Every structure is written in structure tokens, then in C-alpha cells.
């Protein structure tokens, strides 16, 4: 049969598309460079927020603020780890409860009573490292530190701090300027564990080691992303989703208020594609959060997703996104170390599922 040349020209692009090889990210690049990927995560978000759920207690510790939460659900209970801000110092606390309406009454277990001891510690991240059957608490202590515990229900069982590096890596020294090396975050895939961190100067760093070698063997970090220090500030989170990975980074808005930007990727190493990453279309900011009980904060700051699991893969369900965050009264002012941060919970109200 003789084919019409015009018909050949019409069907040739379709044939090419059918046999096209996937790109390096496992997805197809569109003409404008964006990544076209099927995903259940929307490109814009809307949230409802509770009022403050967790606040300092009148227990003699004179804590001014509760900050930087990390959270897992394990064995029928929520476990929250957070920074305690006290005039002149930072430390960490653990609390546990079965339901969020009980969070405000949960006892505070101060982790300076564990092997971690006293001294500067902050910004905890908790996960269960299944290959070793150990809980890990990753945090900052002027280095990238961690402690382990076989039993998350025993707040005194955390070991003394060890560090992933013997000193601050040279690439951070070269780029940090007047910033601080902060907010360490670990996530693992089937082969490697990745350590993210920020410098309050517009750089997001990533380093990695093998799953078998963790927590040892982290190499020199690379710069995973860069921007102005206001647009790429600190408090990075990375999660595994049904379709790849989701990255969140806290930013400082033009109004001075904190909010979160977001990106997606097919692999933890990136490349990262913008999702909801502007002040007008943020991941979470006061302009896309409703406060049914009254707006108690204009800052949506350092926090953590409520995960669907608790292991080192940091898996979340994109059909049920909830985010525990720190906020504070819009009228609060004064010494940064004494700002009265509280913890509250966002629930997405525009899920596509």
C-alpha cells in the first residue's frame, strides 16, 4: 500500500513520542523546561490551621518558646521532638500523646536528662533506621549531630551526641558568609542516605553516604540549590511521595514573615522543579491558610509533615497532608532567643484525592 506523504508527516511525531527515551529525571521535559509528571500533589495549596496546640509549661524551666518540631506516629502514639528556647540557651524536649486534642496536656521530657546532656542542641529530626533497628535523633550542636535510642518511649535512653563530620565542611565555610550552619535533615532511599542542611545565606547543601555505611562516611556536601538568603533561608524538609520526592524550604517574605516554598523531583539528588514556590503561590503562608478559630500567627515557620510511616524513607501520603509548624503572635517582638513560638497543625483542604 502506498502511503500519502502528508499522512506520514502527520503521524511521524506521534511515532517518535511513543518510542522516546525517558529523561535523566525519569520524566519528560516540556518546551519551557518544566517537568511534566503525573502527580497527586497539587500545584497550589490551601490549609486550615488549628490554634496553638503545644506551648511552654510553667514547670520551673522558664522556657520562652517551643520550636522546630519533628513528629512520628508509632505504636498508637504521636511522638513530638522540639527545640526549647530559653534566654541564653537552646535545648530539646520530647512529648507523647494519643490524640492531638491531648497535645497541650502532654508531659515534657527534657532531653538534657538523657545521654545528650546539657549544652547547645536544637532543631531535632526523628526517624527509625530499620537496618539497625534504632531510632535516630538528628540535630545541630554547632555541627551535624545525632543520638540513637532503641526505644522511642524512653526519653532518657538517647546516647551522647556524635557528629557526621569532624569539622564543618569547607564548602560551607566558603559560602556561609555571616550565616549559620543549621537544620540538618536525613532521608534515605534504597541505596543511600542523604544529609541536607542550610546556611541562612541562600544555600541548601546535600551530602550522602551508603545505606550500609550510615551514619558514617558522609562525603563533602554539594550545593543542591541556591537563591537569595531570604528566598532560601532554612528548615528544609524532604519527603518521599507516591510520585517521587517533595522538598520544602522556609523563606522570609517581603513583609518579613516566614513561609514555605516547595519543589518536586524524581530522585533525592534532584534536579528540583518548582511546585508552589512564590509568595503569591506558596506551599504554606498566611495568605493560603485559614484560621477557623482566629488568626493567631502570621508566620508559618519551621515544622514537619505528619508521615504515613516512621522509618528512614520519610514517606508521606499526598492525599492526607498535615504539617506541624511553629508560629507566634503577630505582635511578638524582642530578643530572637525569647520569641514565644508555639506549635500548631495545618491540614490541607484542597487535596485532589
Secondary structure, DSSP 8 states (H G I E B T S, - for coil): ----HHHHHHHHHHHHHHT----TTSSEE-TTS-EE---SS-SS--EEE----B---SSSS---EEEEEEEEEETTEEEEEEEEEETTEEEEEEEEESSGGGGGG---EEGGGSTT-SS--EEEEEEEETTTTEEEEEEESSSEEEEEES-TT-GGG----EESSSS--HHHHHH-TT---EEEEEEE-SSEEEEEEE-SSSEEEEEEEETTTTTS-----EEEEE--TTTS-EEEEEEEETTEEEEEEEEE-TTS-EEEEEEEESSTT---EESS-SSSS-SB-GGGEE-TT----S--EEEEE--S--BTT-B--TTS-EEEEEE--TT--S-GGG---EEEEEEES----
